[in-house]
């Protein structure tokens, strides 16, 4: 078949138009069926390595649930891409860069410590991406690209301190924490809250992350006359401290309020942690229909390998769902559009309803108090109802 010059030009132009239409930008066209990727940056190894596995399972379950309902944006599957920061600040920044630049994720959900969060945020800013931060933390982490789902001191400490003093009678406090941002700032909050509640802080001690010998710290607790310890230790540090408190015979004399002794950390201290108090937005033992379904779905997916869930992992589960809802609302995975859509997003999860406040980037949430039992589980002894995060950010 022979073509005239004019026909050939028209044929080529039509072909180019067809190719360009097929390649279309944004979230439409054939390429739109590529997965929507969310990075999950957590601690699978190192001193806080116990916290990561439940969060990984919770995130994967959330993605499975979303995909079973058709995914996002009319058929795109949600893909969770997991990275381990090894409980190391430098590694956290490197892994964030890998997620954003190599794996091309559309945002990051982080369950890391505060110092690691502060290492990741500049990477997120440079990539013009977004971050959902799920752990309990010291509060007032404010950035245009950051949303916080975890408990802040106004939720975890302020209502609990006067309650503990009234219920158990102790008013002399001693703060023990790892030496980084979250424990130190919590120490400052504790002094203020305890004083307002008619108590006093007898002393405080901060130790390097990964400390195993707490004998000198416990001697200070004993000599201070404190009858309540505010413990802001994480992972293996918390377990070592609780065990050594028991071996020193102080558990009958000093009540421990553990701020990061999570459901899956407590069994490692079984027999030494009886009566320890914790306060979170979520406990694995929460007796609600939504939590029972959540745990049953995890068992169905992972069988005997299903991990005990924690306040960190439950909020990671929420984070994936909230991000996916915001993607659909925005009509795009573009981080700037999703950030705008996140404000006002609401999700009914295992701990109840949470709604993202678009102006302060935090959530109001139920706060529960749990007491450690001899079998290494928590029994919920108090529900404060929904507690506001207080003034945090003004964005």
TORKOL-4160 file (C-alpha; in steps of 0.2 Angstrom, whole numbers, padded with zeros to 4 digits, m for minus):
395
<pt num="1" X="0000" Y="0000" Z="0000"/>
<pt num="2" X="0007" Y="0017" Z="m0005"/>
<pt num="3" X="0004" Y="0033" Z="0006"/>
<pt num="4" X="0004" Y="0051" Z="0000"/>
<pt num="5" X="0016" Y="0063" Z="0010"/>
<pt num="6" X="0000" Y="0071" Z="0018"/>
<pt num="7" X="m0007" Y="0054" Z="0023"/>
<pt num="8" X="0009" Y="0048" Z="0030"/>
<pt num="9" X="0010" Y="0064" Z="0041"/>
<pt num="10" X="m0008" Y="0062" Z="0047"/>
<pt num="11" X="m0004" Y="0043" Z="0051"/>
<pt num="12" X="0011" Y="0047" Z="0061"/>
<pt num="13" X="0002" Y="0061" Z="0071"/>
<pt num="14" X="m0013" Y="0050" Z="0074"/>
<pt num="15" X="m0001" Y="0037" Z="0081"/>
<pt num="16" X="0008" Y="0049" Z="0092"/>
<pt num="17" X="m0008" Y="0055" Z="0099"/>
<pt num="18" X="m0014" Y="0037" Z="0103"/>
<pt num="19" X="0003" Y="0033" Z="0112"/>
<pt num="20" X="0002" Y="0049" Z="0122"/>
<pt num="21" X="m0016" Y="0046" Z="0127"/>
<pt num="22" X="m0011" Y="0028" Z="0132"/>
<pt num="23" X="0003" Y="0035" Z="0143"/>
<pt num="24" X="m0008" Y="0049" Z="0151"/>
<pt num="25" X="m0001" Y="0057" Z="0167"/>
<pt num="26" X="m0008" Y="0058" Z="0184"/>
<pt num="27" X="m0019" Y="0044" Z="0190"/>
<pt num="28" X="m0028" Y="0040" Z="0174"/>
<pt num="29" X="m0024" Y="0029" Z="0159"/>
<pt num="30" X="m0016" Y="0012" Z="0158"/>
<pt num="31" X="m0002" Y="0017" Z="0170"/>
<pt num="32" X="m0016" Y="0021" Z="0183"/>
<pt num="33" X="m0017" Y="0002" Z="0187"/>
<pt num="34" X="0000" Y="0002" Z="0195"/>
<pt num="35" X="0000" Y="0000" Z="0213"/>
<pt num="36" X="m0002" Y="0014" Z="0225"/>
<pt num="37" X="0013" Y="0012" Z="0236"/>
<pt num="38" X="0014" Y="0017" Z="0255"/>
<pt num="39" X="0031" Y="0015" Z="0264"/>
<pt num="40" X="0030" Y="0009" Z="0282"/>
<pt num="41" X="0046" Y="0013" Z="0291"/>
<pt num="42" X="0048" Y="0003" Z="0308"/>
<pt num="43" X="0059" Y="m0005" Z="0320"/>
<pt num="44" X="0062" Y="m0023" Z="0316"/>
<pt num="45" X="0079" Y="m0025" Z="0325"/>
<pt num="46" X="0089" Y="m0016" Z="0338"/>
<pt num="47" X="0084" Y="m0011" Z="0355"/>
<pt num="48" X="0066" Y="m0007" Z="0350"/>
<pt num="49" X="0064" Y="m0021" Z="0338"/>
<pt num="50" X="0050" Y="m0029" Z="0347"/>
<pt num="51" X="0038" Y="m0015" Z="0341"/>
<pt num="52" X="0040" Y="m0018" Z="0323"/>
<pt num="53" X="0032" Y="m0035" Z="0319"/>
<pt num="54" X="0015" Y="m0031" Z="0325"/>
<pt num="55" X="0015" Y="m0015" Z="0315"/>
<pt num="56" X="0020" Y="m0024" Z="0299"/>
<pt num="57" X="0006" Y="m0036" Z="0301"/>
<pt num="58" X="m0007" Y="m0023" Z="0305"/>
<pt num="59" X="m0001" Y="m0013" Z="0289"/>
<pt num="60" X="m0002" Y="m0028" Z="0278"/>
<pt num="61" X="m0019" Y="m0032" Z="0285"/>
<pt num="62" X="m0025" Y="m0015" Z="0281"/>
<pt num="63" X="m0019" Y="m0016" Z="0263"/>
<pt num="64" X="m0028" Y="m0032" Z="0261"/>
<pt num="65" X="m0044" Y="m0025" Z="0267"/>
<pt num="66" X="m0043" Y="m0010" Z="0256"/>
<pt num="67" X="m0038" Y="m0021" Z="0241"/>
<pt num="68" X="m0053" Y="m0033" Z="0244"/>
<pt num="69" X="m0064" Y="m0018" Z="0242"/>
<pt num="70" X="m0057" Y="m0013" Z="0226"/>
<pt num="71" X="m0041" Y="m0004" Z="0231"/>
<pt num="72" X="m0040" Y="0015" Z="0228"/>
<pt num="73" X="m0044" Y="0027" Z="0213"/>
<pt num="74" X="m0055" Y="0014" Z="0204"/>
<pt num="75" X="m0045" Y="m0001" Z="0205"/>
<pt num="76" X="m0027" Y="0002" Z="0210"/>
<pt num="77" X="m0020" Y="m0010" Z="0223"/>
<pt num="78" X="m0012" Y="m0003" Z="0239"/>
<pt num="79" X="0005" Y="m0010" Z="0241"/>
<pt num="80" X="0014" Y="m0009" Z="0258"/>
<pt num="81" X="0033" Y="m0007" Z="0256"/>
<pt num="82" X="0042" Y="m0011" Z="0273"/>
<pt num="83" X="0059" Y="m0004" Z="0279"/>
<pt num="84" X="0068" Y="m0007" Z="0295"/>
<pt num="85" X="0077" Y="0007" Z="0304"/>
<pt num="86" X="0086" Y="m0005" Z="0316"/>
<pt num="87" X="0082" Y="0007" Z="0330"/>
<pt num="88" X="0096" Y="0019" Z="0323"/>
<pt num="89" X="0093" Y="0037" Z="0319"/>
<pt num="90" X="0106" Y="0037" Z="0304"/>
<pt num="91" X="0098" Y="0021" Z="0297"/>
<pt num="92" X="0081" Y="0029" Z="0298"/>
<pt num="93" X="0085" Y="0043" Z="0287"/>
<pt num="94" X="0094" Y="0032" Z="0274"/>
<pt num="95" X="0079" Y="0020" Z="0274"/>
<pt num="96" X="0067" Y="0034" Z="0271"/>
<pt num="97" X="0077" Y="0040" Z="0256"/>
<pt num="98" X="0077" Y="0022" Z="0249"/>
<pt num="99" X="0058" Y="0021" Z="0251"/>
<pt num="100" X="0055" Y="0038" Z="0243"/>
<pt num="101" X="0069" Y="0038" Z="0229"/>
<pt num="102" X="0071" Y="0020" Z="0225"/>
<pt num="103" X="0055" Y="0012" Z="0229"/>
<pt num="104" X="0045" Y="0027" Z="0224"/>
<pt num="105" X="0032" Y="0026" Z="0238"/>
<pt num="106" X="0018" Y="0039" Z="0238"/>
<pt num="107" X="0021" Y="0043" Z="0257"/>
<pt num="108" X="0028" Y="0036" Z="0273"/>
<pt num="109" X="0020" Y="0029" Z="0289"/>
<pt num="110" X="0032" Y="0029" Z="0303"/>
<pt num="111" X="0032" Y="0020" Z="0320"/>
<pt num="112" X="0049" Y="0026" Z="0325"/>
<pt num="113" X="0056" Y="0035" Z="0340"/>
<pt num="114" X="0056" Y="0054" Z="0340"/>
<pt num="115" X="0074" Y="0056" Z="0335"/>
<pt num="116" X="0072" Y="0045" Z="0320"/>
<pt num="117" X="0056" Y="0055" Z="0315"/>
<pt num="118" X="0066" Y="0071" Z="0316"/>
<pt num="119" X="0079" Y="0062" Z="0304"/>
<pt num="120" X="0066" Y="0057" Z="0292"/>
<pt num="121" X="0056" Y="0073" Z="0291"/>
<pt num="122" X="0070" Y="0082" Z="0281"/>
<pt num="123" X="0070" Y="0068" Z="0268"/>
<pt num="124" X="0051" Y="0069" Z="0267"/>
<pt num="125" X="0052" Y="0088" Z="0264"/>
<pt num="126" X="0065" Y="0086" Z="0251"/>
<pt num="127" X="0055" Y="0073" Z="0241"/>
<pt num="128" X="0039" Y="0084" Z="0243"/>
<pt num="129" X="0031" Y="0068" Z="0250"/>
<pt num="130" X="0021" Y="0066" Z="0266"/>
<pt num="131" X="0022" Y="0057" Z="0283"/>
<pt num="132" X="0010" Y="0049" Z="0295"/>
<pt num="133" X="0018" Y="0047" Z="0312"/>
<pt num="134" X="0009" Y="0033" Z="0323"/>
<pt num="135" X="0018" Y="0031" Z="0340"/>
<pt num="136" X="0014" Y="0039" Z="0356"/>
<pt num="137" X="0026" Y="0054" Z="0358"/>
<pt num="138" X="0031" Y="0070" Z="0367"/>
<pt num="139" X="0019" Y="0081" Z="0357"/>
<pt num="140" X="0021" Y="0097" Z="0346"/>
<pt num="141" X="0029" Y="0089" Z="0331"/>
<pt num="142" X="0022" Y="0101" Z="0318"/>
<pt num="143" X="0026" Y="0101" Z="0299"/>
<pt num="144" X="0015" Y="0104" Z="0284"/>
<pt num="145" X="0020" Y="0086" Z="0278"/>
<pt num="146" X="0017" Y="0077" Z="0295"/>
<pt num="147" X="0001" Y="0070" Z="0303"/>
<pt num="148" X="0002" Y="0062" Z="0321"/>
<pt num="149" X="m0010" Y="0048" Z="0326"/>
<pt num="150" X="m0002" Y="0043" Z="0343"/>
<pt num="151" X="m0005" Y="0048" Z="0361"/>
<pt num="152" X="0003" Y="0065" Z="0367"/>
<pt num="153" X="0006" Y="0069" Z="0385"/>
<pt num="154" X="m0010" Y="0078" Z="0387"/>
<pt num="155" X="m0019" Y="0061" Z="0383"/>
<pt num="156" X="m0007" Y="0049" Z="0391"/>
<pt num="157" X="0000" Y="0058" Z="0406"/>
<pt num="158" X="m0011" Y="0073" Z="0411"/>
<pt num="159" X="m0027" Y="0063" Z="0415"/>
<pt num="160" X="m0018" Y="0047" Z="0422"/>
<pt num="161" X="m0007" Y="0055" Z="0435"/>
<pt num="162" X="m0020" Y="0062" Z="0447"/>
<pt num="163" X="m0030" Y="0045" Z="0444"/>
<pt num="164" X="m0015" Y="0035" Z="0450"/>
<pt num="165" X="m0012" Y="0046" Z="0465"/>
<pt num="166" X="m0030" Y="0044" Z="0470"/>
<pt num="167" X="m0031" Y="0026" Z="0467"/>
<pt num="168" X="m0015" Y="0020" Z="0474"/>
<pt num="169" X="m0010" Y="0034" Z="0485"/>
<pt num="170" X="0008" Y="0037" Z="0479"/>
<pt num="171" X="0013" Y="0056" Z="0477"/>
<pt num="172" X="0032" Y="0055" Z="0476"/>
<pt num="173" X="0037" Y="0052" Z="0459"/>
<pt num="174" X="0054" Y="0047" Z="0450"/>
<pt num="175" X="0056" Y="0048" Z="0431"/>
<pt num="176" X="0067" Y="0035" Z="0423"/>
<pt num="177" X="0069" Y="0036" Z="0404"/>
<pt num="178" X="0080" Y="0033" Z="0389"/>
<pt num="179" X="0091" Y="0048" Z="0384"/>
<pt num="180" X="0082" Y="0055" Z="0369"/>
<pt num="181" X="0069" Y="0068" Z="0365"/>
<pt num="182" X="0053" Y="0059" Z="0370"/>
<pt num="183" X="0058" Y="0053" Z="0388"/>
<pt num="184" X="0066" Y="0070" Z="0392"/>
<pt num="185" X="0051" Y="0080" Z="0387"/>
<pt num="186" X="0039" Y="0068" Z="0396"/>
<pt num="187" X="0050" Y="0071" Z="0411"/>
<pt num="188" X="0046" Y="0090" Z="0410"/>
<pt num="189" X="0028" Y="0087" Z="0407"/>
<pt num="190" X="0027" Y="0075" Z="0422"/>
<pt num="191" X="0035" Y="0088" Z="0434"/>
<pt num="192" X="0021" Y="0100" Z="0429"/>
<pt num="193" X="0007" Y="0087" Z="0430"/>
<pt num="194" X="0012" Y="0080" Z="0446"/>
<pt num="195" X="0014" Y="0097" Z="0455"/>
<pt num="196" X="m0003" Y="0102" Z="0449"/>
<pt num="197" X="m0010" Y="0085" Z="0456"/>
<pt num="198" X="m0002" Y="0089" Z="0473"/>
<pt num="199" X="0013" Y="0077" Z="0471"/>
<pt num="200" X="0032" Y="0080" Z="0469"/>
<pt num="201" X="0046" Y="0073" Z="0458"/>
<pt num="202" X="0059" Y="0066" Z="0469"/>
<pt num="203" X="0072" Y="0063" Z="0455"/>
<pt num="204" X="0075" Y="0058" Z="0437"/>
<pt num="205" X="0088" Y="0048" Z="0428"/>
<pt num="206" X="0090" Y="0046" Z="0409"/>
<pt num="207" X="0101" Y="0032" Z="0402"/>
<pt num="208" X="0108" Y="0027" Z="0385"/>
<pt num="209" X="0096" Y="0017" Z="0374"/>
<pt num="210" X="0101" Y="m0001" Z="0375"/>
<pt num="211" X="0105" Y="m0001" Z="0394"/>
<pt num="212" X="0105" Y="m0018" Z="0402"/>
<pt num="213" X="0111" Y="m0014" Z="0420"/>
<pt num="214" X="0099" Y="m0003" Z="0430"/>
<pt num="215" X="0106" Y="m0007" Z="0447"/>
<pt num="216" X="0113" Y="0011" Z="0450"/>
<pt num="217" X="0097" Y="0019" Z="0444"/>
<pt num="218" X="0086" Y="0008" Z="0456"/>
<pt num="219" X="0097" Y="0012" Z="0470"/>
<pt num="220" X="0093" Y="0030" Z="0467"/>
<pt num="221" X="0074" Y="0026" Z="0466"/>
<pt num="222" X="0076" Y="0017" Z="0483"/>
<pt num="223" X="0085" Y="0031" Z="0491"/>
<pt num="224" X="0074" Y="0045" Z="0485"/>
<pt num="225" X="0059" Y="0039" Z="0494"/>
<pt num="226" X="0048" Y="0039" Z="0478"/>
<pt num="227" X="0033" Y="0027" Z="0478"/>
<pt num="228" X="0029" Y="0029" Z="0460"/>
<pt num="229" X="0041" Y="0028" Z="0445"/>
<pt num="230" X="0036" Y="0036" Z="0428"/>
<pt num="231" X="0045" Y="0024" Z="0416"/>
<pt num="232" X="0049" Y="0031" Z="0399"/>
<pt num="233" X="0060" Y="0016" Z="0393"/>
<pt num="234" X="0057" Y="0007" Z="0377"/>
<pt num="235" X="0059" Y="m0011" Z="0372"/>
<pt num="236" X="0072" Y="m0022" Z="0380"/>
<pt num="237" X="0077" Y="m0007" Z="0391"/>
<pt num="238" X="0059" Y="m0007" Z="0399"/>
<pt num="239" X="0060" Y="m0026" Z="0401"/>
<pt num="240" X="0077" Y="m0026" Z="0410"/>
<pt num="241" X="0072" Y="m0012" Z="0422"/>
<pt num="242" X="0055" Y="m0020" Z="0427"/>
<pt num="243" X="0064" Y="m0037" Z="0430"/>
<pt num="244" X="0078" Y="m0028" Z="0441"/>
<pt num="245" X="0065" Y="m0018" Z="0451"/>
<pt num="246" X="0057" Y="m0035" Z="0455"/>
<pt num="247" X="0074" Y="m0043" Z="0460"/>
<pt num="248" X="0078" Y="m0028" Z="0471"/>
<pt num="249" X="0061" Y="m0031" Z="0480"/>
<pt num="250" X="0054" Y="m0014" Z="0476"/>
<pt num="251" X="0038" Y="m0019" Z="0467"/>
<pt num="252" X="0028" Y="m0020" Z="0483"/>
<pt num="253" X="0034" Y="m0003" Z="0488"/>
<pt num="254" X="0035" Y="0007" Z="0471"/>
<pt num="255" X="0021" Y="0008" Z="0458"/>
<pt num="256" X="0028" Y="0008" Z="0440"/>
<pt num="257" X="0019" Y="0018" Z="0427"/>
<pt num="258" X="0026" Y="0012" Z="0410"/>
<pt num="259" X="0023" Y="0023" Z="0396"/>
<pt num="260" X="0030" Y="0011" Z="0383"/>
<pt num="261" X="0028" Y="m0006" Z="0391"/>
<pt num="262" X="0016" Y="m0012" Z="0377"/>
<pt num="263" X="0006" Y="m0027" Z="0375"/>
<pt num="264" X="0019" Y="m0037" Z="0366"/>
<pt num="265" X="0033" Y="m0031" Z="0378"/>
<pt num="266" X="0025" Y="m0036" Z="0394"/>
<pt num="267" X="0026" Y="m0055" Z="0392"/>
<pt num="268" X="0045" Y="m0054" Z="0392"/>
<pt num="269" X="0043" Y="m0047" Z="0410"/>
<pt num="270" X="0030" Y="m0059" Z="0416"/>
<pt num="271" X="0032" Y="m0063" Z="0434"/>
<pt num="272" X="0041" Y="m0047" Z="0437"/>
<pt num="273" X="0028" Y="m0034" Z="0431"/>
<pt num="274" X="0012" Y="m0038" Z="0441"/>
<pt num="275" X="0003" Y="m0022" Z="0445"/>
<pt num="276" X="0012" Y="m0012" Z="0432"/>
<pt num="277" X="0001" Y="0002" Z="0425"/>
<pt num="278" X="0000" Y="0008" Z="0407"/>
<pt num="279" X="m0011" Y="0020" Z="0398"/>
<pt num="280" X="m0014" Y="0020" Z="0379"/>
<pt num="281" X="m0027" Y="0023" Z="0366"/>
<pt num="282" X="m0027" Y="0004" Z="0363"/>
<pt num="283" X="m0024" Y="m0012" Z="0371"/>
<pt num="284" X="m0025" Y="m0029" Z="0363"/>
<pt num="285" X="m0037" Y="m0034" Z="0377"/>
<pt num="286" X="m0049" Y="m0021" Z="0372"/>
<pt num="287" X="m0066" Y="m0029" Z="0373"/>
<pt num="288" X="m0076" Y="m0021" Z="0358"/>
<pt num="289" X="m0083" Y="m0029" Z="0343"/>
<pt num="290" X="m0072" Y="m0019" Z="0331"/>
<pt num="291" X="m0056" Y="m0025" Z="0341"/>
<pt num="292" X="m0062" Y="m0043" Z="0341"/>
<pt num="293" X="m0064" Y="m0043" Z="0322"/>
<pt num="294" X="m0047" Y="m0035" Z="0320"/>
<pt num="295" X="m0039" Y="m0048" Z="0330"/>
<pt num="296" X="m0049" Y="m0062" Z="0322"/>
<pt num="297" X="m0044" Y="m0056" Z="0305"/>
<pt num="298" X="m0026" Y="m0055" Z="0310"/>
<pt num="299" X="m0027" Y="m0073" Z="0316"/>
<pt num="300" X="m0035" Y="m0078" Z="0300"/>
<pt num="301" X="m0021" Y="m0070" Z="0290"/>
<pt num="302" X="m0006" Y="m0075" Z="0300"/>
<pt num="303" X="m0012" Y="m0090" Z="0310"/>
<pt num="304" X="0000" Y="m0095" Z="0325"/>
<pt num="305" X="0012" Y="m0081" Z="0319"/>
<pt num="306" X="m0001" Y="m0067" Z="0322"/>
<pt num="307" X="0008" Y="m0055" Z="0334"/>
<pt num="308" X="0000" Y="m0047" Z="0350"/>
<pt num="309" X="m0006" Y="m0030" Z="0344"/>
<pt num="310" X="m0001" Y="m0014" Z="0352"/>
<pt num="311" X="m0006" Y="0005" Z="0352"/>
<pt num="312" X="0009" Y="0007" Z="0339"/>
<pt num="313" X="0003" Y="m0006" Z="0328"/>
<pt num="314" X="m0016" Y="m0002" Z="0329"/>
<pt num="315" X="m0012" Y="0016" Z="0324"/>
<pt num="316" X="m0002" Y="0010" Z="0310"/>
<pt num="317" X="m0017" Y="0000" Z="0304"/>
<pt num="318" X="m0027" Y="0016" Z="0305"/>
<pt num="319" X="m0014" Y="0025" Z="0296"/>
<pt num="320" X="m0015" Y="0014" Z="0281"/>
<pt num="321" X="m0034" Y="0016" Z="0280"/>
<pt num="322" X="m0034" Y="0035" Z="0283"/>
<pt num="323" X="m0021" Y="0037" Z="0269"/>
<pt num="324" X="m0031" Y="0026" Z="0257"/>
<pt num="325" X="m0047" Y="0036" Z="0261"/>
<pt num="326" X="m0037" Y="0053" Z="0258"/>
<pt num="327" X="m0031" Y="0046" Z="0241"/>
<pt num="328" X="m0048" Y="0042" Z="0235"/>
<pt num="329" X="m0054" Y="0059" Z="0242"/>
<pt num="330" X="m0040" Y="0068" Z="0233"/>
<pt num="331" X="m0042" Y="0058" Z="0217"/>
<pt num="332" X="m0024" Y="0056" Z="0217"/>
<pt num="333" X="m0008" Y="0049" Z="0226"/>
<pt num="334" X="0000" Y="0066" Z="0224"/>
<pt num="335" X="0006" Y="0069" Z="0242"/>
<pt num="336" X="0001" Y="0088" Z="0241"/>
<pt num="337" X="m0016" Y="0083" Z="0236"/>
<pt num="338" X="m0017" Y="0069" Z="0249"/>
<pt num="339" X="m0011" Y="0081" Z="0263"/>
<pt num="340" X="m0025" Y="0093" Z="0259"/>
<pt num="341" X="m0038" Y="0078" Z="0259"/>
<pt num="342" X="m0031" Y="0071" Z="0276"/>
<pt num="343" X="m0039" Y="0085" Z="0286"/>
<pt num="344" X="m0056" Y="0079" Z="0293"/>
<pt num="345" X="m0053" Y="0061" Z="0288"/>
<pt num="346" X="m0061" Y="0049" Z="0300"/>
<pt num="347" X="m0059" Y="0030" Z="0303"/>
<pt num="348" X="m0068" Y="0018" Z="0314"/>
<pt num="349" X="m0055" Y="0006" Z="0320"/>
<pt num="350" X="m0051" Y="m0006" Z="0334"/>
<pt num="351" X="m0049" Y="0008" Z="0347"/>
<pt num="352" X="m0065" Y="0017" Z="0341"/>
<pt num="353" X="m0066" Y="0032" Z="0330"/>
<pt num="354" X="m0052" Y="0044" Z="0326"/>
<pt num="355" X="m0053" Y="0060" Z="0316"/>
<pt num="356" X="m0039" Y="0069" Z="0309"/>
<pt num="357" X="m0039" Y="0088" Z="0314"/>
<pt num="358" X="m0033" Y="0097" Z="0299"/>
<pt num="359" X="m0027" Y="0112" Z="0308"/>
<pt num="360" X="m0017" Y="0103" Z="0323"/>
<pt num="361" X="m0013" Y="0087" Z="0313"/>
<pt num="362" X="m0017" Y="0076" Z="0329"/>
<pt num="363" X="m0032" Y="0065" Z="0334"/>
<pt num="364" X="m0043" Y="0065" Z="0349"/>
<pt num="365" X="m0044" Y="0047" Z="0355"/>
<pt num="366" X="m0050" Y="0036" Z="0369"/>
<pt num="367" X="m0037" Y="0033" Z="0383"/>
<pt num="368" X="m0038" Y="0017" Z="0393"/>
<pt num="369" X="m0028" Y="0012" Z="0409"/>
<pt num="370" X="m0022" Y="m0006" Z="0410"/>
<pt num="371" X="m0015" Y="m0015" Z="0424"/>
<pt num="372" X="m0002" Y="m0030" Z="0421"/>
<pt num="373" X="m0008" Y="m0047" Z="0427"/>
<pt num="374" X="0002" Y="m0062" Z="0432"/>
<pt num="375" X="0000" Y="m0070" Z="0415"/>
<pt num="376" X="0008" Y="m0056" Z="0406"/>
<pt num="377" X="m0007" Y="m0047" Z="0399"/>
<pt num="378" X="m0016" Y="m0031" Z="0403"/>
<pt num="379" X="m0033" Y="m0029" Z="0412"/>
<pt num="380" X="m0041" Y="m0013" Z="0407"/>
<pt num="381" X="m0046" Y="m0004" Z="0424"/>
<pt num="382" X="m0051" Y="0013" Z="0417"/>
<pt num="383" X="m0058" Y="0021" Z="0402"/>
<pt num="384" X="m0056" Y="0040" Z="0402"/>
<pt num="385" X="m0067" Y="0041" Z="0386"/>
<pt num="386" X="m0061" Y="0052" Z="0372"/>
<pt num="387" X="m0047" Y="0064" Z="0377"/>
<pt num="388" X="m0042" Y="0079" Z="0366"/>
<pt num="389" X="m0024" Y="0081" Z="0361"/>
<pt num="390" X="m0024" Y="0099" Z="0367"/>
<pt num="391" X="m0015" Y="0113" Z="0358"/>
<pt num="392" X="m0002" Y="0106" Z="0347"/>
<pt num="393" X="0001" Y="0114" Z="0330"/>
<pt num="394" X="m0007" Y="0129" Z="0320"/>
<pt num="395" X="m0004" Y="0125" Z="0302"/>
